[in-house]
Amino acid sequence: MSGDELVNLGHLVAWLNSSQFNEIPGQLFVDNLDAFRDNLEEQMMHKGFGRLIKNITKKIVAQLGGPAALTEDDIAKLGVLRKGLEKDDVKEMTREARDELHEHQDDLDVESAKQLFESRNERVTSRRKRAATDYSSLSADYFLGLGQTILGILSAEITNIENTVFEDIIGTVSEISGWDDAQLMQWAAKAKSVWGTANTFTSDELLLLNNFAKGFTKEELNSMVFSSDDVINSFGLVSGYTADQAQEIFKKIKTNSAVTTMSGADLLRLGSIALGMSTADINNINTEAFKEVVSQFGKMTGWSEGQLVALKEKTVAAYGATGTWEGGLLSTVNVIIGGCSDSEVQGLEANDLQYISTEAIGALPPNKFKLLSAEIIGQLDAEQAQSVTDAQIAQLSQDQKDALVNAEKSGDGDGDGDGDGDPGVDPDNGSIQSVFGFISLLLPLLCAQLLI
């Protein structure tokens, strides 16, 4: 394979099987890194990108002598391929390489970002010859400069942050995702130590909490004042509440606005808080308001089986029996198909599969997914097949499992479950799909020729 051929393949290298991929010399990627990297940066939304990045980065790092041999220049040149660096890579890097990586720390995943913080902090500690960093003496600029590597701060150290510094940084650091439960609880405790009990927080203070809202108890959340639409919207943008937390937030919101009077805009504003609705709440939603929010509800995961049933019944009330749902509506209801009855699930046809998302497949309760015939399961595309959960697989017959394995190997999935988008589809030019579709059909033959 030549360098030009590698660059031209771009993200389609994700379609190579592991043995074919391993045959490509690592030096070929290094020699053509600039052009290949630039091509990848234009293709980040294509399916297969997540696995591609990790595999390519691993090969390049090995070719350059391993993580410990990476230079500042290497880190800078990696570009989008920095997304493929892993925790152990960061741990082995030199100080200079880590300093350069810190300039691009938004490219890192949570674990790699934490390792970068820990490694750089250990270096500072060693240089200053003291046991730990004195966080009470550090400025807001220090913490804000950490970016997402602040995820590496020990939960016990959060309380030591000076109060005025906390107030200067909370609105920014609370927007970072990836905090563990202990850290969230400490951030919540710090907020209470600075602002008082949760029921006294002002709207301006509540707007600064973002992800830190998850560090409060359900009782504290219920005590907060949700009289502002902006506050409700802010809390609704947070993902990862426990069921109890979402329920208590919604209960508090209902004290100001009954479900029957909520408009579509009110329901859209709820965001993830809607997961705290009871089945009775769902039944009480105004039909016209429901039509405005059904698409958003259909994209949300985390609904209980009872909630899904209630949402399906509400959809039937709004649009008619499930047997009349056509492709567009199937795409809209999305995960709500998890509330379909046994007979409704068994009524799904192969032609319906193109409208059913991977999220909807994974949201089907195991006792419903097992009702799909082996023939239907075998016609899932690779990405849909890879979204099937272990709990769903456990209830399948051997024929169904065999069909699922064949579907997983159907040739266009990336196997990493990251939902990177459709293969070869430019969102600004749908016609390109047919071009990449043709290329993907020719890829096995193309790869065989290129690897000679």
C-alpha positions in Angstrom: 0.0 0.0 0.0 1.3 3.4 -0.9 1.0 6.5 1.2 -1.4 8.1 -1.2 -3.6 5.0 -1.1 -3.6 5.1 2.7 -4.5 8.8 2.8 -7.3 8.2 0.2 -8.8 5.4 2.2 -9.0 7.7 5.2 -11.7 6.5 7.6 -12.5 3.5 5.4 -9.4 1.8 7.0 -12.0 1.1 9.8 -13.5 -1.5 7.4 -10.2 -3.6 7.4 -10.3 -6.6 9.6 -7.6 -6.9 12.2 -5.2 -9.1 10.2 -5.4 -6.7 7.2 -4.9 -3.7 9.4 -1.9 -5.3 11.1 -0.2 -5.8 7.7 0.0 -2.1 7.1 3.5 -0.9 8.2 3.4 1.6 11.1 6.0 3.7 9.3 3.5 4.3 6.5 1.2 6.1 8.9 4.1 8.1 10.4 5.4 9.1 6.9 2.0 10.3 5.8 0.8 11.6 9.2 0.0 15.2 8.2 -2.2 14.3 5.2 -3.8 11.3 6.8 -4.6 13.3 10.0 -6.1 16.2 8.0 -8.3 13.7 6.1 -9.5 12.2 9.4 -10.3 15.5 10.9 -12.9 16.0 8.1 -14.4 12.6 8.8 -14.8 12.5 12.6 -18.6 11.9 12.3 -18.3 8.7 10.2 -19.0 5.4 11.7 -15.9 3.5 12.7 -14.0 6.6 13.7 -13.7 5.7 17.4 -12.0 2.4 16.8 -10.0 3.8 13.9 -8.5 6.5 16.1 -7.4 4.2 18.9 -6.0 1.6 16.5 -4.1 4.1 14.4 -2.8 6.0 17.4 -1.6 2.8 19.0 0.3 1.8 15.8 1.9 5.3 15.4 2.9 5.5 19.1 4.5 2.0 18.8 6.3 3.0 15.6 7.7 6.1 17.3 9.2 4.0 20.1 6.4 3.9 22.6 4.8 6.6 24.8 8.0 7.4 26.6 9.7 8.3 23.3 7.0 10.8 22.3 8.3 14.4 21.9 6.4 17.7 22.1 6.4 17.8 18.3 4.9 14.3 18.1 2.1 15.3 20.4 1.4 18.4 18.4 1.4 16.6 15.1 -1.0 13.9 16.2 -3.9 16.3 16.0 -7.2 14.5 16.1 -5.3 11.2 16.7 -4.6 12.4 20.3 -8.2 11.2 21.0 -6.7 7.7 20.7 -4.2 8.1 23.5 -4.9 6.1 26.6 -4.3 6.4 30.3 -1.1 4.2 30.3 0.3 6.3 27.4 0.0 9.5 29.4 1.5 7.8 32.4 4.7 6.9 30.5 5.2 10.2 28.7 8.0 12.6 29.5 7.3 15.9 31.2 7.7 17.8 28.0 5.3 15.6 26.1 2.7 15.9 28.9 3.1 19.6 29.0 2.3 19.8 25.3 -0.6 17.4 25.7 -2.0 19.7 28.4 -2.4 22.3 25.7 -4.7 19.9 23.9 -6.3 18.2 26.9 -9.8 18.5 25.6 -8.9 15.7 23.1 -8.5 13.2 26.0 -11.1 10.9 27.5 -11.9 11.1 31.2 -9.3 8.5 32.4 -6.5 9.9 30.3 -7.3 13.5 31.5 -7.2 12.3 35.1 -3.9 10.6 34.5 -2.5 13.8 33.0 -3.5 15.8 36.1 -2.0 13.1 38.4 1.3 12.9 36.5 1.8 16.7 36.2 0.8 17.1 39.9 3.3 14.5 41.0 6.0 16.3 39.1 5.2 19.6 40.8 5.0 17.9 44.2 8.4 16.3 43.7 10.0 19.6 42.6 8.6 21.4 45.6 9.6 18.6 47.9 6.4 18.4 49.8 3.8 15.8 50.3 0.8 17.4 48.6 -0.3 20.5 46.8 -1.8 23.2 49.0 -5.0 23.9 47.1 -6.0 26.6 49.5 -3.3 28.8 48.1 -4.1 28.3 44.4 -5.8 30.9 42.3 -8.9 30.6 40.0 -6.5 30.9 37.0 -4.7 27.8 38.1 -7.9 25.7 38.3 -9.4 27.1 35.1 -6.1 26.4 33.4 -6.4 22.7 34.2 -9.3 22.3 31.8 -10.8 18.8 32.0 -7.7 17.5 33.7 -9.1 18.9 36.9 -11.1 15.6 36.9 -8.0 14.2 38.6 -8.3 16.3 41.8 -8.9 14.2 44.9 -12.3 14.6 46.3 -10.8 15.4 49.7 -9.0 18.3 48.3 -12.0 20.1 46.9 -13.0 21.4 50.4 -9.6 23.1 50.6 -10.3 25.4 47.6 -10.6 29.0 48.8 -14.2 30.2 48.9 -13.8 33.2 46.5 -11.8 31.0 44.1 -14.7 28.4 44.3 -17.1 31.1 43.3 -14.9 32.2 40.4 -14.5 28.7 38.9 -17.8 26.8 39.7 -19.6 27.9 36.6 -16.9 26.6 34.4 -15.6 23.4 36.1 -19.2 22.2 36.8 -19.7 22.0 33.0 -17.1 19.3 32.7 -18.4 15.8 32.5 -16.7 12.7 34.1 -16.8 13.5 37.8 -17.1 10.5 40.1 -19.7 10.3 42.9 -17.3 11.2 45.7 -16.1 14.3 43.8 -19.7 15.4 43.0 -20.6 15.1 46.7 -17.6 17.2 47.7 -18.4 19.9 45.2 -22.0 20.0 46.5 -20.7 20.2 50.1 -18.4 23.0 49.1 -21.3 24.9 47.5 -23.3 24.5 50.7 -20.3 25.7 52.8 -20.1 28.9 50.7 -23.7 29.6 49.9 -25.7 28.0 52.8 -28.2 25.2 52.7 -29.6 24.1 49.3 -33.0 25.6 49.9 -31.5 29.0 50.1 -29.6 28.9 46.8 -30.5 31.8 44.5 -31.4 31.3 40.9 -28.0 32.7 39.9 -26.3 30.1 42.1 -28.5 27.3 40.9 -27.5 28.2 37.3 -23.9 27.6 38.2 -24.3 24.1 39.5 -24.6 22.2 36.1 -23.2 18.7 36.7 -22.6 19.3 40.4 -26.3 19.1 40.9 -25.9 15.4 40.9 -23.9 15.7 44.2 -26.9 16.7 46.2 -29.3 14.3 47.9 -32.8 13.8 46.6 -34.1 15.7 49.6 -31.8 18.7 48.9 -32.8 18.8 45.3 -36.5 18.8 46.2 -35.8 21.7 48.5 -34.4 23.9 45.8 -36.4 26.7 44.2 -37.3 25.9 40.6 -39.4 28.9 39.8 -37.2 30.0 36.9 -37.5 28.5 33.4 -33.8 29.0 33.0 -33.0 27.0 36.1 -35.2 24.2 35.0 -33.6 24.2 31.6 -30.1 24.2 33.2 -30.9 21.2 35.4 -32.5 19.4 32.5 -29.3 19.6 30.5 -27.5 17.5 33.1 -27.4 13.8 32.4 -26.8 11.0 34.9 -29.3 11.8 37.7 -30.4 8.8 39.7 -34.0 7.8 39.4 -34.7 9.2 42.9 -33.0 12.5 42.1 -35.0 13.0 38.9 -38.2 12.1 40.6 -37.7 14.6 43.4 -36.7 17.4 41.0 -39.9 16.8 39.0 -42.0 16.6 42.1 -40.8 20.0 43.1 -41.4 21.5 39.6 -45.0 20.1 39.7 -45.7 22.2 42.8 -45.5 25.3 40.5 -47.0 23.8 37.3 -49.5 20.9 37.0 -48.6 18.3 34.3 -52.0 18.8 32.6 -51.1 22.5 32.1 -47.6 22.0 30.8 -47.0 23.2 27.3 -44.7 21.6 24.8 -42.1 24.2 25.6 -42.4 23.3 29.3 -41.9 19.6 28.6 -38.9 20.3 26.3 -37.3 22.4 29.0 -37.4 19.4 31.4 -34.7 17.5 29.5 -33.4 14.6 31.6 -35.7 15.6 34.5 -38.5 14.1 32.5 -37.1 10.7 33.5 -38.5 11.4 36.9 -42.1 11.5 35.7 -44.4 8.8 37.0 -46.6 6.8 34.6 -49.6 8.9 35.9 -47.6 12.1 35.0 -47.1 10.8 31.5 -50.7 9.9 31.1 -51.7 13.4 32.2 -49.6 15.2 29.5 -51.8 17.2 27.1 -51.9 15.4 23.7 -50.9 18.5 21.7 -48.0 19.2 24.1 -46.9 15.5 23.8 -46.7 15.8 20.0 -44.1 18.6 20.5 -42.0 16.6 22.9 -42.3 13.0 21.6 -39.2 13.3 19.4 -37.0 14.5 22.4 -38.5 11.8 24.7 -37.8 9.2 22.0 -34.1 10.1 22.0 -33.7 9.7 25.8 -32.5 6.5 27.4 -33.1 5.6 31.0 -36.9 5.2 30.9 -38.3 2.4 33.0 -40.3 -0.3 31.3 -43.5 1.1 32.9 -42.6 4.6 31.6 -42.0 3.2 28.1 -45.4 1.5 28.1 -47.1 4.8 29.2 -45.2 6.7 26.5 -46.2 4.2 23.9 -49.9 4.5 24.9 -49.6 8.2 24.8 -48.1 7.9 21.3 -51.0 5.7 20.2 -53.5 8.3 21.6 -51.7 11.0 19.6 -51.0 9.2 16.3 -53.1 6.0 16.2 -52.4 2.3 16.6 -48.8 1.0 16.3 -49.7 -0.9 13.2 -50.3 2.4 11.4 -46.9 3.9 12.3 -44.9 4.5 9.2 -41.1 5.0 8.9 -41.0 8.6 9.8 -43.0 8.1 13.0 -40.9 5.0 13.9 -37.8 7.2 13.7 -39.5 9.8 15.9 -40.7 7.5 18.6 -37.3 5.9 18.7 -36.8 4.2 22.1 -40.5 4.4 22.9 -41.0 1.2 20.9 -39.6 -0.5 24.1 -43.1 0.0 25.4 -44.8 -2.0 22.7 -46.7 -5.1 23.6 -45.6 -8.6 22.7 -47.8 -8.8 19.7 -46.7 -5.3 18.6 -43.0 -6.3 18.8 -43.7 -9.5 16.9 -45.5 -7.4 14.2 -42.3 -5.5 13.3 -41.1 -6.3 9.8 -37.7 -6.3 8.2 -38.6 -3.1 6.3 -39.1 -1.4 9.7 -35.5 -2.0 10.8 -34.1 0.9 8.8 -36.1 3.3 10.9 -35.1 1.9 14.3 -32.0 3.4 15.9 -29.4 1.6 17.9 -30.7 3.3 21.1 -34.1 1.9 20.4 -32.7 -1.6 19.9 -30.9 -1.4 23.2 -33.9 0.0 25.0 -36.1 -3.0 24.1 -36.7 -4.9 27.4 -35.0 -8.3 27.1 -38.4 -10.1 27.4 -39.5 -8.1 24.3 -36.4 -8.3 22.3 -36.5 -12.1 22.4 -39.8 -12.0 20.6 -38.0 -10.9 17.4 -37.5 -13.9 15.1 -34.1 -15.2 14.1 -34.9 -14.0 10.6 -35.6 -10.4 11.7 -32.5 -10.4 14.0 -30.4 -11.6 11.2 -31.4 -8.5 9.1 -30.2 -6.0 11.7 -27.3 -4.0 10.4 -23.9 -4.4 12.1 -24.3 -1.3 14.3 -27.8 -2.3 15.4 -26.6 -5.8 16.2 -23.7 -4.4 18.2 -26.1 -2.4 20.3 -27.9 -5.5 21.6 -27.2 -5.8 25.4 -25.9 -8.8 27.3 -29.2 -9.0 29.1 -31.1 -9.2 25.8 -28.7 -11.9 24.5 -29.2 -14.0 27.6 -32.8 -14.6 26.7 -32.2 -15.5 23.1 -32.4 -19.0 21.6 -29.3 -20.4 19.9 -30.8 -19.8 16.5 -31.4 -16.1 17.5 -27.9 -15.8 18.9 -26.4 -17.3 15.7 -28.4 -14.8 13.6 -27.1 -11.9 15.8 -23.5 -13.0 15.3 -24.0 -13.1 11.6 -25.5 -9.6 11.7 -22.6 -8.3 13.7 -20.3 -9.5 11.0 -22.3 -8.0 8.2 -19.4 -5.7 7.4 -20.2 -2.1 8.3 -19.9 -1.8 12.1 -17.0 -0.5 14.1 -17.6 -2.7 17.1 -17.0 0.1 19.6 -20.6 1.0 20.3 -19.8 4.7 20.2 -22.5 5.6 17.7 -20.2 7.5 15.4 -22.8 8.1 12.7 -23.5 6.5 9.3 -20.6 5.2 7.3 -19.6 7.6 4.5 -22.4 10.0 5.0 -21.6 13.7 4.7 -24.4 15.5 6.6 -24.2 18.3 4.1 -24.4 16.1 1.1 -26.5 12.9 1.4 -25.7 11.9 -2.2 -22.2 11.0 -1.0 -23.7 8.0 0.9 -24.1 6.1 -2.4 -20.5 6.7 -3.3 -19.1 5.4 0.0 -21.6 2.6 -0.2 -20.1 1.5 -3.5 -16.6 1.9 -2.1 -17.5 -0.3 0.9 -18.7 -3.0 -1.4 -15.4 -2.9 -3.3 -13.2 -2.6 -0.1 -12.4 -6.3 0.4 -11.1 -6.5 -3.1 -9.4 -3.1 -2.8 -7.7 -4.1 0.4 -6.5 -7.4 -1.1 -4.8 -5.5 -3.9 -3.3 -2.7 -1.8 -1.8 -5.1 0.8 0.1 -7.0 -1.9 
